[in-house]
Amino acid sequence: MNRNLSVGLFTLAGLSLFTAGLFMIGSRHEAFDRHLALYSEFSDLSGIAKGSKVRVAGMDAGRVLQIQIPSSVSSKFRVEIQINDRLRPIIRKDSLVTIDTEGIVGNTYLSISPGSAAAPAVASGDTLPSKEAIELSDLLDKAVATVDDFDSTIHNVNGQLTMLSGGLNSTIAQAQGTLTNVNDVVLGLKTGKGTAGMLLTDADVANDIRGTIGHTEQATANLQTTSQRLDSLLADVQSREFPKKVDQTLNNVNETVSRLDTTAGQVEQIISDVTEPDSRGVPAGVNMREAISAANAVTGNLADLSEALKHNFLLRGFFRRRGFYNLTNLSPTLYRDDREFIDSKNRRLWIGAEQIFRKSSDGSEELSEQGEAYLDQAVSQYGDFILDDPMVVEGYASGGSISQNVDQSRQRAVAVRNYVCAHFHLATLGVGAVALDDRPPHATGRATWNGISIVLLQNGKD
């Protein structure tokens, strides 16, 4: 009888743990959360498929549910997007949907930018504006067109320099001929030849002629100086070998383009080798998708298992002592109920908004110089504990609607978190930020707050 009772109790405990784990995994995948259905349209999906990730302001927010194929060439793909309803306050009707890539060759996903505060909030079924993705092949085509334009421009410059050289030579020849004629006239006047030379015997006329001759000699000297400068300019242009350098530049550009063509051919050959079917005749793309799908499933299961173990009452203390905290995506609801974050042993610092924030010229809120100095002094009092213990910056805001308070409290928490990480050189994974509207956790003993609270977790220490 006692054995049957023990087996029954063990079975009941196992079912309870299984049910709790099921709810934890479902919570992680947001299976029990409320969702918002939105739409957007694209001419080119650029790798987006059913099940692709959707991020709002860089945070995982949902996935692609369906893709409606266009009915004509002029139509676009209509994408149905499932978004966690908690992010509705920061998504506006002017939020832009773009196609981004994780790294250079990573997976593609949809990114939704936060809208402006003046725009109305979205409702289920709304269609958001989109921005088409830029393909690498389009950039290469533009680069080739730019090189062609540069080549044409250089040839035009070379032709204009040739014309300038010919014009300078003609001008110098004409100037030298004019100098010869002027010198002959002056010599005839001085020797008394011709009617003008005879006039030199008249004293009055001679004085006038002498003045004219002086002016003529001055003009001749100026013309010779101009000719010398033109010769010097032409010699300088020729000595710098500008046309030759332009030709060398064009040769270098052509050689670079040729190398790019060779590299592109090598890349195409590598891609061709990689995408060949295997011994069973299965295409490489199918094998890669199956392998990636299996790897994603395994890593997802491992993440679910590790997250469940962290919150298991038997192993939670071990993970706290090891410092396995996940502070990147803190949920306000889970944060208020998690004993590690609201533990009375945690060091907590309350700072009002008027002490550290100010209004900027555009009406937004930013840290003031006095606020930064206040944060430096306040955080420094914890000493080396800020290097050893995880930290959470709680943001609070009051006086507006719920969505306005959530948005403002998030901005305050993120601003203080970024400043503290940069100023004290802290690891970003160990410092979290959470928006709590104007309602602190019940364990803090405060009914409302407007500002921030810096919480230093004890990391399982007594």
C-alpha positions as CSV (number, residue, x, y, z in Angstrom):
1,M,0.0,0.0,0.0
2,N,2.8,2.4,0.9
3,R,4.6,1.6,-2.4
4,N,1.5,2.3,-4.4
5,L,1.1,5.6,-2.6
6,S,4.7,6.6,-3.3
7,V,4.3,5.7,-7.0
8,G,1.1,7.8,-7.2
9,L,2.8,10.8,-5.5
10,F,5.8,10.5,-7.8
11,T,3.6,10.4,-10.9
12,L,1.6,13.4,-9.7
13,A,4.8,15.4,-9.1
14,G,6.1,14.5,-12.5
15,L,2.8,15.6,-14.2
16,S,2.9,18.9,-12.2
17,L,6.5,19.6,-13.4
18,F,5.6,18.7,-16.9
19,T,2.6,21.1,-16.9
20,A,4.7,23.9,-15.4
21,G,7.4,23.3,-18.0
22,L,4.8,23.3,-20.8
23,F,3.5,26.7,-19.6
24,M,7.1,28.1,-19.3
25,I,7.9,27.0,-22.9
26,G,4.6,28.4,-24.1
27,S,5.2,31.7,-22.4
28,R,8.7,31.9,-24.0
29,H,7.2,31.4,-27.5
30,E,4.3,33.8,-26.5
31,A,1.8,31.1,-27.2
32,F,-0.5,32.5,-24.5
33,D,0.0,36.2,-25.3
34,R,-2.5,38.4,-27.2
35,H,-1.4,39.2,-30.7
36,L,-2.0,42.0,-33.3
37,A,-2.4,41.2,-37.0
38,L,-0.9,43.8,-39.4
39,Y,-0.1,43.8,-43.1
40,S,2.5,45.3,-45.4
41,E,3.3,45.0,-49.2
42,F,6.6,44.4,-51.1
43,S,7.5,44.1,-54.7
44,D,10.5,41.8,-53.8
45,L,10.5,39.6,-50.6
46,S,14.3,39.2,-50.7
47,G,14.2,35.9,-48.8
48,I,11.3,36.6,-46.4
49,A,9.1,33.5,-46.0
50,K,6.3,32.2,-43.8
51,G,7.6,31.9,-40.2
52,S,10.3,34.6,-40.7
53,K,11.1,36.7,-37.6
54,V,9.6,40.2,-37.0
55,R,11.4,42.8,-34.8
56,V,10.1,46.1,-33.5
57,A,12.8,48.6,-32.6
58,G,15.3,45.7,-32.6
59,M,13.2,43.5,-30.2
60,D,11.8,40.1,-31.3
61,A,8.0,40.9,-31.6
62,G,6.4,38.2,-33.8
63,R,6.6,36.3,-37.1
64,V,5.2,36.2,-40.6
65,L,1.9,34.3,-40.7
66,Q,1.0,34.3,-44.4
67,I,2.3,35.7,-47.8
68,Q,-0.3,36.4,-50.4
69,I,1.0,36.0,-54.0
70,P,0.2,39.0,-56.3
71,S,-2.5,38.4,-58.9
72,S,-0.7,40.5,-61.6
73,V,2.7,41.9,-62.6
74,S,1.8,45.3,-61.2
75,S,0.6,44.0,-57.9
76,K,2.8,43.3,-54.8
77,F,3.2,40.5,-52.3
78,R,0.9,41.1,-49.3
79,V,2.5,39.9,-46.0
80,E,0.5,39.2,-42.9
81,I,2.4,39.9,-39.7
82,Q,1.7,38.7,-36.2
83,I,2.9,41.1,-33.5
84,N,2.8,40.8,-29.7
85,D,0.0,43.1,-28.5
86,R,2.3,44.5,-25.8
87,L,4.2,46.5,-28.4
88,R,1.1,48.2,-29.8
89,P,1.8,51.5,-28.0
90,I,5.1,52.1,-30.0
91,I,3.7,51.0,-33.4
92,R,2.1,53.9,-35.2
93,K,0.4,54.2,-38.7
94,D,3.6,55.9,-40.0
95,S,5.9,53.0,-38.7
96,L,8.0,51.8,-41.6
97,V,8.4,48.1,-42.4
98,T,11.8,47.1,-44.0
99,I,13.6,43.9,-44.9
100,D,16.9,43.5,-42.9
101,T,19.6,40.8,-42.7
102,E,21.4,39.4,-39.6
103,G,25.0,40.3,-40.6
104,I,26.1,40.1,-44.2
105,V,24.9,36.6,-45.1
106,G,22.5,35.9,-42.2
107,N,18.8,35.2,-42.1
108,T,16.4,37.9,-43.4
109,Y,13.7,39.3,-41.1
110,L,11.1,42.1,-41.1
111,S,12.0,45.2,-39.1
112,I,9.3,47.7,-37.9
113,S,10.5,51.1,-36.8
114,P,8.7,53.0,-33.9
115,G,6.3,55.6,-35.3
116,S,6.1,59.3,-34.3
117,A,4.1,60.4,-31.3
118,A,1.9,62.6,-33.5
119,A,0.7,59.6,-35.7
120,P,-2.4,57.6,-34.6
121,A,-1.9,54.1,-33.1
122,V,-2.4,51.1,-35.3
123,A,-5.3,48.7,-35.1
124,S,-5.6,45.1,-36.0
125,G,-5.8,44.7,-39.8
126,D,-4.0,48.0,-40.6
127,T,-1.5,48.0,-43.5
128,L,1.9,49.7,-42.7
129,P,4.0,51.4,-45.3
130,S,7.1,49.5,-46.5
131,K,10.6,50.2,-47.9
132,E,12.0,47.9,-50.6
133,A,15.3,46.1,-49.8
134,I,18.5,47.1,-51.7
135,E,20.2,44.1,-53.4
136,L,24.0,43.7,-53.6
137,S,23.7,43.2,-57.3
138,D,22.0,46.6,-57.7
139,L,24.9,48.3,-55.8
140,L,27.5,46.6,-58.1
141,D,25.6,47.8,-61.2
142,K,25.6,51.4,-59.9
143,A,29.4,51.1,-59.1
144,V,30.1,50.0,-62.7
145,A,28.0,52.8,-64.1
146,T,29.9,55.3,-61.9
147,V,33.3,54.0,-63.2
148,D,32.1,54.4,-66.8
149,D,31.0,58.0,-66.1
150,F,34.4,58.7,-64.5
151,D,36.2,57.2,-67.6
152,S,34.2,59.5,-69.9
153,T,34.9,62.5,-67.8
154,I,38.7,61.9,-67.7
155,H,38.8,61.6,-71.6
156,N,37.0,64.9,-71.9
157,V,39.5,66.6,-69.5
158,N,42.4,65.2,-71.6
159,G,40.9,66.6,-74.8
160,Q,40.3,70.0,-73.2
161,L,43.9,70.1,-72.0
162,T,45.1,69.4,-75.5
163,M,43.0,72.2,-76.9
164,L,44.4,74.6,-74.2
165,S,48.0,73.6,-75.1
166,G,47.4,74.4,-78.7
167,G,45.7,77.7,-77.9
168,L,48.6,78.7,-75.7
169,N,51.2,78.0,-78.4
170,S,49.2,80.1,-80.9
171,T,48.9,83.0,-78.5
172,I,52.7,82.9,-77.8
173,A,53.6,82.9,-81.5
174,Q,51.3,85.9,-82.1
175,A,52.8,87.7,-79.2
176,Q,56.3,87.1,-80.5
177,G,55.4,88.5,-83.9
178,T,53.9,91.6,-82.3
179,L,57.1,92.1,-80.3
180,T,59.2,92.0,-83.5
181,N,57.0,94.6,-85.2
182,V,57.1,96.9,-82.3
183,N,60.9,96.7,-82.0
184,D,61.2,97.5,-85.7
185,V,59.0,100.6,-85.3
186,V,60.9,101.8,-82.3
187,L,64.3,101.3,-84.0
188,G,63.1,103.3,-87.1
189,L,61.9,106.2,-84.9
190,K,65.2,106.3,-83.1
191,T,67.3,106.4,-86.3
192,G,65.1,109.1,-87.9
193,K,63.8,107.0,-90.8
194,G,60.5,107.9,-92.4
195,T,58.1,110.7,-91.6
196,A,57.9,109.8,-88.0
197,G,61.7,109.9,-87.7
198,M,61.8,113.3,-89.3
199,L,59.4,114.6,-86.7
200,L,62.0,113.8,-84.1
201,T,64.0,116.9,-85.2
202,D,61.1,119.1,-83.9
203,A,61.9,119.6,-80.2
204,D,58.2,119.8,-79.1
205,V,57.2,116.8,-81.1
206,A,60.3,114.9,-80.0
207,N,59.3,115.2,-76.4
208,D,55.8,113.8,-77.2
209,I,57.3,111.0,-79.2
210,R,59.8,110.2,-76.5
211,G,57.0,109.8,-74.0
212,T,55.1,107.6,-76.5
213,I,58.2,105.5,-77.0
214,G,58.7,105.1,-73.3
215,H,55.1,103.8,-73.0
216,T,55.6,101.5,-75.9
217,E,58.8,100.0,-74.3
218,Q,56.9,99.5,-71.0
219,A,54.1,97.7,-72.9
220,T,56.7,95.6,-74.7
221,A,58.3,94.6,-71.3
222,N,54.8,93.7,-69.9
223,L,54.1,91.6,-73.0
224,Q,57.4,89.8,-72.7
225,T,56.6,89.1,-69.0
226,T,53.2,87.7,-70.0
227,S,54.9,85.5,-72.6
228,Q,57.3,84.1,-70.1
229,R,54.5,83.3,-67.7
230,L,52.6,81.5,-70.4
231,D,55.8,79.5,-71.2
232,S,56.2,78.7,-67.5
233,L,52.6,77.6,-67.2
234,L,52.8,75.3,-70.2
235,A,56.1,73.8,-69.0
236,D,54.6,73.2,-65.6
237,V,51.6,71.4,-67.1
238,Q,53.8,69.2,-69.2
239,S,56.3,68.5,-66.4
240,R,53.5,67.2,-64.2
241,E,52.5,64.7,-66.9
242,F,48.9,65.2,-66.0
243,P,47.5,63.4,-69.2
244,K,49.8,60.5,-68.5
245,K,48.7,60.3,-64.8
246,V,45.1,60.4,-65.9
247,D,45.7,57.5,-68.3
248,Q,47.4,55.6,-65.5
249,T,44.4,56.1,-63.2
250,L,42.1,54.8,-65.9
251,N,44.3,51.8,-66.3
252,N,44.2,51.1,-62.6
253,V,40.4,51.5,-62.6
254,N,40.1,49.1,-65.5
255,E,42.4,46.6,-63.8
256,T,40.3,46.8,-60.6
257,V,37.1,46.1,-62.5
258,S,38.8,43.2,-64.3
259,R,39.8,41.7,-60.9
260,L,36.2,42.2,-59.6
261,D,35.0,40.3,-62.7
262,T,37.5,37.5,-61.9
263,T,36.5,37.4,-58.3
264,A,32.8,37.2,-59.2
265,G,33.5,34.3,-61.5
266,Q,35.3,32.5,-58.7
267,V,32.4,33.1,-56.3
268,E,30.0,31.8,-58.9
269,Q,32.1,28.7,-59.3
270,I,32.1,28.1,-55.5
271,I,28.4,28.6,-55.3
272,S,27.9,26.2,-58.2
273,D,30.1,23.6,-56.4
274,V,28.2,24.1,-53.1
275,T,24.7,23.9,-54.6
276,E,25.3,20.6,-56.6
277,P,23.0,17.8,-55.6
278,D,24.3,15.1,-53.2
279,S,24.7,11.4,-54.0
280,R,21.0,10.9,-53.4
281,G,20.1,13.6,-56.0
282,V,18.8,15.9,-53.3
283,P,19.7,19.6,-54.0
284,A,22.1,21.4,-51.7
285,G,19.6,24.1,-50.9
286,V,17.2,21.4,-49.5
287,N,19.9,19.8,-47.4
288,M,21.0,23.2,-46.0
289,R,17.4,24.2,-45.2
290,E,16.9,20.9,-43.4
291,A,20.2,21.2,-41.5
292,I,19.4,24.8,-40.5
293,S,15.9,23.9,-39.5
294,A,17.2,21.0,-37.4
295,A,19.8,23.2,-35.8
296,N,17.3,25.9,-35.0
297,A,15.0,23.3,-33.4
298,V,17.8,21.8,-31.3
299,T,19.0,25.3,-30.1
300,G,15.5,26.4,-29.4
301,N,14.9,23.3,-27.3
302,L,18.1,23.8,-25.4
303,A,17.2,27.4,-24.7
304,D,13.8,26.4,-23.5
305,L,15.3,23.7,-21.3
306,S,18.0,26.0,-19.8
307,E,15.4,28.8,-19.2
308,A,13.1,26.3,-17.5
309,L,16.0,25.0,-15.3
310,K,16.9,28.6,-14.3
311,H,13.4,29.0,-12.8
312,N,13.1,25.5,-11.3
313,F,12.9,25.8,-7.5
314,L,15.4,23.0,-7.1
315,L,18.1,24.5,-9.5
316,R,17.3,28.2,-9.3
317,G,19.8,28.9,-6.5
318,F,22.6,27.2,-8.5
319,F,22.0,29.5,-11.5
320,R,21.7,32.6,-9.3
321,R,25.1,31.8,-7.7
322,R,26.6,31.3,-11.2
323,G,25.2,34.6,-12.3
324,F,23.1,33.2,-15.2
325,Y,20.8,36.2,-15.7
326,N,19.0,37.2,-18.9
327,L,18.5,40.9,-18.8
328,T,18.2,41.7,-22.5
329,N,14.4,41.3,-22.8
330,L,12.8,41.9,-19.4
331,S,9.0,41.6,-19.4
332,P,7.4,44.1,-17.0
333,T,4.7,41.5,-15.9
334,L,7.3,38.7,-15.2
335,Y,9.6,41.3,-13.6
336,R,7.1,42.4,-11.0
337,D,6.5,38.7,-9.9
338,D,10.1,37.5,-10.0
339,R,11.5,37.2,-6.5
340,E,15.1,37.7,-7.7
341,F,14.3,41.2,-8.9
342,I,12.1,42.4,-6.0
343,D,14.1,40.8,-3.2
344,S,14.5,43.1,-0.3
345,K,18.2,42.2,-0.1
346,N,18.8,44.0,-3.4
347,R,20.4,47.4,-3.2
348,R,18.0,50.0,-4.6
349,L,18.4,53.7,-5.4
350,W,15.4,55.9,-6.2
351,I,16.0,59.0,-8.3
352,G,13.3,61.6,-9.3
353,A,13.0,62.6,-13.0
354,E,13.6,66.3,-12.2
355,Q,17.0,65.5,-10.7
356,I,18.6,64.0,-13.8
357,F,16.4,64.9,-16.9
358,R,15.7,68.1,-18.8
359,K,13.8,69.1,-21.9
360,S,15.8,69.5,-25.2
361,S,15.2,72.0,-27.9
362,D,13.0,69.7,-29.9
363,G,10.8,68.9,-26.8
364,S,12.2,65.4,-26.1
365,E,13.7,64.4,-22.8
366,E,17.5,63.9,-22.2
367,L,20.0,63.6,-19.4
368,S,21.2,66.9,-18.1
369,E,24.9,67.6,-17.1
370,Q,23.8,67.8,-13.5
371,G,21.9,64.5,-13.9
372,E,25.0,62.8,-15.3
373,A,27.1,64.1,-12.4
374,Y,24.4,62.9,-9.9
375,L,24.4,59.4,-11.5
376,D,28.2,59.3,-11.3
377,Q,28.1,60.1,-7.6
378,A,25.1,57.8,-6.8
379,V,26.4,54.7,-8.7
380,S,30.0,55.2,-7.4
381,Q,28.9,54.6,-3.8
382,Y,28.3,50.9,-4.6
383,G,32.1,50.5,-5.3
384,D,33.2,47.2,-6.8
385,F,29.7,45.7,-6.5
386,I,28.7,47.3,-9.9
387,L,31.4,45.1,-11.5
388,D,30.3,41.8,-9.8
389,D,26.5,42.0,-9.5
390,P,23.9,42.4,-12.3
391,M,22.1,45.7,-12.5
392,V,18.6,46.7,-13.6
393,V,17.4,50.2,-14.4
394,E,13.7,50.6,-13.7
395,G,12.0,53.4,-15.7
396,Y,8.8,55.2,-14.3
397,A,6.6,58.0,-15.8
398,S,3.3,59.5,-14.7
399,G,0.9,62.2,-15.9
400,G,0.0,60.7,-19.3
401,S,-2.0,57.9,-20.8
402,I,-0.8,54.3,-20.2
403,S,0.9,54.1,-23.6
404,Q,2.6,57.5,-23.1
405,N,3.8,56.5,-19.6
406,V,5.1,53.2,-20.9
407,D,7.0,54.9,-23.8
408,Q,8.5,57.6,-21.6
409,S,9.5,55.2,-18.8
410,R,11.2,53.0,-21.4
411,Q,13.1,56.0,-22.8
412,R,14.2,57.0,-19.3
413,A,15.4,53.5,-18.4
414,V,17.3,53.0,-21.7
415,A,19.0,56.5,-21.4
416,V,20.3,55.8,-17.9
417,R,21.3,52.2,-18.8
418,N,23.3,53.4,-21.8
419,Y,25.0,56.2,-19.8
420,V,26.0,53.9,-16.9
421,C,27.4,51.2,-19.2
422,A,29.4,53.7,-21.2
423,H,30.7,55.7,-18.2
424,F,31.6,52.8,-15.9
425,H,32.6,50.4,-18.8
426,L,30.1,47.7,-17.8
427,A,29.1,44.7,-19.9
428,T,25.8,45.5,-21.6
429,L,24.5,41.9,-21.0
430,G,24.7,42.5,-17.3
431,V,22.7,45.7,-17.2
432,G,19.0,45.5,-18.0
433,A,16.3,48.1,-18.6
434,V,12.6,47.7,-17.9
435,A,9.6,50.1,-18.3
436,L,7.2,49.9,-15.4
437,D,4.7,52.7,-16.2
438,D,4.2,54.6,-12.9
439,R,3.7,51.5,-10.7
440,P,6.7,50.0,-8.8
441,P,6.6,46.4,-7.6
442,H,4.5,45.8,-4.5
443,A,7.5,44.5,-2.6
444,T,9.2,48.0,-2.8
445,G,6.4,49.6,-0.6
446,R,5.9,52.5,-3.1
447,A,2.5,53.0,-4.8
448,T,3.8,55.3,-7.6
449,W,7.0,56.9,-8.9
450,N,8.1,59.3,-11.6
451,G,11.8,58.9,-12.5
452,I,14.1,55.9,-12.3
453,S,15.3,53.3,-9.8
454,I,18.7,51.6,-10.0
455,V,18.5,48.0,-8.6
456,L,21.8,46.1,-7.9
457,L,21.0,42.4,-7.7
458,Q,22.7,40.3,-5.0
459,N,23.4,37.5,-7.4
460,G,22.4,34.8,-4.9
461,K,24.6,36.3,-2.1
462,D,23.5,36.4,1.5
